[in-house]
Amino acid sequence: MRVLLRVLAPLLSLVVAALGVLVVVEVVAAWVDPASTGLLVPWSTWRESLSTTLWTAGPVLWIAIGVGVVGLILLLVGLLARRHDITLRSPSEGITVTTAPRVLARLVGRRVRAADSVAGATVTASARKVTVRAQTRDAGGDARSDVRTRVDEVLGELPLTRTPRVSVSTTGSKGPQ
């Protein structure tokens, strides 16, 4: 979602800048030649057409609905693109401490990959859930409990305000051990 915002923001700003340049060009053209009908935009023709159009006309209503829907979509995109930081216990009053989910995933991933029985691991984290998918070197059931213990240790060492749920899945490694 943040990628969408990073693309939309410059595009919308370019559109607004282009409209600003267009208005300036039209104003200067109207000052130079007051009898002109518009240099780039036929605004006098538009004005005549709009003066006969009622607010209750079908096209006016559909354009208003379209603008409203586009506005709501942009509002939702902006609200959903916020950062999803993980809050930590503050060391003193008035200080807010947060970390990114990527940092938590890296901490958990390093600890899990340090286990002798783990060949590799993929970790995703959010404030609510940590998911670990580990490839193990041995086919025994000990690897899953070992990975779970390591994840719980990391989460216990961190001053998280809320401990996320943990989901661990293990698969046997298919490569050389």
Disulfide bonds with the S-S distance in Angstrom:
none
